Amino acid sequence: MNYYMERNVGEILNNKKLENKALQFQKQIQFQRQLLQAPSQPKIQRYTPLEKVQNSFDIAPEFSLEILQNQIQNKNEVICHWVKIIDDLDGILDSHITQLVKMNKDTRKFCVQIVRQNMIFENVKQQQVEYEQRLQKIRK
C-alpha cells in the first residue's frame, strides 16, 4: 500500500476509536441521567422527636420549618439546573456523535474510492508493461 492509503486507513481507525469513546461517554451520561430520575430507596433513619430538638435549641417551630423548606427548595432548584445542563450537554454530544459517524462514513467511502483508483492504476500499469513486452517480441 502506498503512503496515502496507509494514512487514510489510519485516519479511519482513529475515527472508529473516537466514535467508540464518544458512544461510551454517551452511555455513561444516559446511565447517570437514569440514576437521577430513578426513585431513591427509602432510607431507614432514627429521628428524635421534633419537640425535643426545638426545645433544646429554643427555636420557634415556624422559623425552623421555614428555613428547612427554603433549603430544600434551593437544593431542588440547583438539581433542576444541573439536570438541564446535563440534558444540554447530552444534546450537544449527540450532534457531535452523529457528525463523527457521518465523517467516518464519508472517510470510508473516500478510502474505498482511492483503493479502487489505485487498483485501476495498477491494472493499467500492468497492461502497459504487457503491451511493451509484446511490442519488443514483435520487433525482434
C-alpha positions as CSV (number, residue, x, y, z in Angstrom):
1,M,0.0,0.0,0.0
2,N,1.2,3.5,-0.7
3,Y,1.6,6.3,1.8
4,Y,-1.8,7.9,1.2
5,M,-3.7,4.7,1.6
6,E,-1.9,3.9,4.8
7,R,-2.6,7.4,6.1
8,N,-6.3,7.1,5.2
9,V,-6.6,3.7,6.8
10,G,-5.0,5.1,10.0
11,E,-7.5,8.0,10.0
12,I,-10.4,5.6,9.6
13,L,-9.1,3.6,12.6
14,N,-8.7,6.8,14.7
15,N,-12.2,7.9,13.7
16,K,-13.5,4.5,14.8
17,K,-11.7,4.8,18.2
18,L,-13.1,8.3,18.7
19,E,-16.6,7.1,17.8
20,N,-16.3,4.2,20.3
21,K,-15.1,6.6,23.0
22,A,-18.0,9.0,22.3
23,L,-20.5,6.2,22.4
24,Q,-19.1,5.1,25.8
25,F,-19.3,8.6,27.1
26,Q,-22.9,8.9,25.9
27,K,-23.8,5.6,27.6
28,Q,-22.3,7.0,30.9
29,I,-24.3,10.1,30.7
30,Q,-27.5,8.2,30.0
31,F,-26.7,5.9,33.0
32,Q,-26.2,8.9,35.2
33,R,-29.4,10.5,34.0
34,Q,-31.3,7.3,34.8
35,L,-29.8,7.4,38.3
36,L,-31.0,11.0,38.7
37,Q,-34.5,10.1,37.5
38,A,-34.8,6.8,39.4
39,P,-36.8,6.9,42.7
40,S,-34.4,6.7,45.6
41,Q,-34.7,3.9,48.1
42,P,-36.3,5.0,51.4
43,K,-33.5,5.2,54.0
44,I,-34.2,4.0,57.5
45,Q,-33.2,6.7,59.9
46,R,-33.9,7.2,63.5
47,Y,-35.3,10.6,64.3
48,T,-35.6,12.3,67.6
49,P,-38.9,13.9,68.2
50,L,-39.2,17.4,66.8
51,E,-40.3,18.9,70.1
52,K,-37.1,17.7,71.8
53,V,-34.8,19.2,69.1
54,Q,-36.7,22.5,69.1
55,N,-36.8,22.8,72.9
56,S,-33.1,22.0,73.2
57,F,-32.2,24.9,70.8
58,D,-35.1,27.2,71.8
59,I,-36.1,27.7,68.2
60,A,-39.7,28.6,67.1
61,P,-41.3,25.8,65.1
62,E,-42.4,28.0,62.2
63,F,-38.9,29.6,61.8
64,S,-37.0,26.3,61.7
65,L,-39.6,24.7,59.3
66,E,-39.4,27.7,57.0
67,I,-35.6,27.6,56.9
68,L,-35.7,23.9,56.1
69,Q,-38.3,24.4,53.3
70,N,-36.2,27.2,51.8
71,Q,-33.1,25.0,51.9
72,I,-35.0,22.1,50.2
73,Q,-36.3,24.5,47.6
74,N,-32.9,25.9,46.9
75,K,-31.4,22.4,46.6
76,N,-34.2,21.3,44.2
77,E,-33.5,24.4,42.0
78,V,-29.8,23.5,41.9
79,I,-30.6,19.9,41.0
80,C,-33.0,21.0,38.2
81,H,-30.4,23.4,36.9
82,W,-27.7,20.7,36.7
83,V,-30.2,18.2,35.1
84,K,-30.9,20.9,32.4
85,I,-27.1,21.4,31.9
86,I,-26.7,17.6,31.5
87,D,-29.5,17.5,29.0
88,D,-28.0,20.3,27.0
89,L,-24.6,18.6,27.0
90,D,-26.2,15.3,26.0
91,G,-27.8,17.0,23.1
92,I,-24.6,18.6,22.0
93,L,-22.8,15.3,22.4
94,D,-25.5,13.5,20.3
95,S,-25.0,16.0,17.5
96,H,-21.2,15.6,17.6
97,I,-21.5,11.9,17.6
98,T,-23.8,12.0,14.5
99,Q,-21.3,14.3,12.8
100,L,-18.4,11.9,13.7
101,V,-20.3,8.9,12.3
102,K,-21.1,10.8,9.1
103,M,-17.5,11.9,8.7
104,N,-16.3,8.4,9.4
105,K,-18.7,7.0,6.7
106,D,-17.5,9.7,4.2
107,T,-13.9,8.9,5.0
108,R,-14.5,5.2,4.4
109,K,-16.2,6.0,1.1
110,F,-13.2,8.2,0.1
111,C,-10.7,5.5,1.1
112,V,-12.6,2.9,-1.0
113,Q,-12.5,5.2,-3.9
114,I,-8.8,5.7,-3.5
115,V,-8.3,1.9,-3.3
116,R,-10.3,1.4,-6.4
117,Q,-8.4,4.1,-8.3
118,N,-5.1,2.6,-7.1
119,M,-6.2,-0.8,-8.4
120,I,-7.2,0.6,-11.7
121,F,-3.9,2.4,-11.9
122,E,-2.0,-0.8,-11.1
123,N,-4.1,-2.6,-13.7
124,V,-3.3,0.0,-16.4
125,K,0.4,-0.1,-15.5
126,Q,0.3,-3.9,-15.8
127,Q,-1.4,-3.7,-19.2
128,Q,1.2,-1.2,-20.3
129,V,4.1,-3.4,-19.3
130,E,2.5,-6.4,-21.1
131,Y,1.9,-4.3,-24.2
132,E,5.5,-3.1,-24.2
133,Q,6.7,-6.7,-23.9
134,R,4.6,-7.8,-26.8
135,L,5.9,-4.9,-28.9
136,Q,9.5,-6.0,-28.1
137,K,8.7,-9.6,-29.1
138,I,7.2,-8.4,-32.4
139,R,10.2,-6.2,-33.1
140,K,12.7,-9.0,-32.6
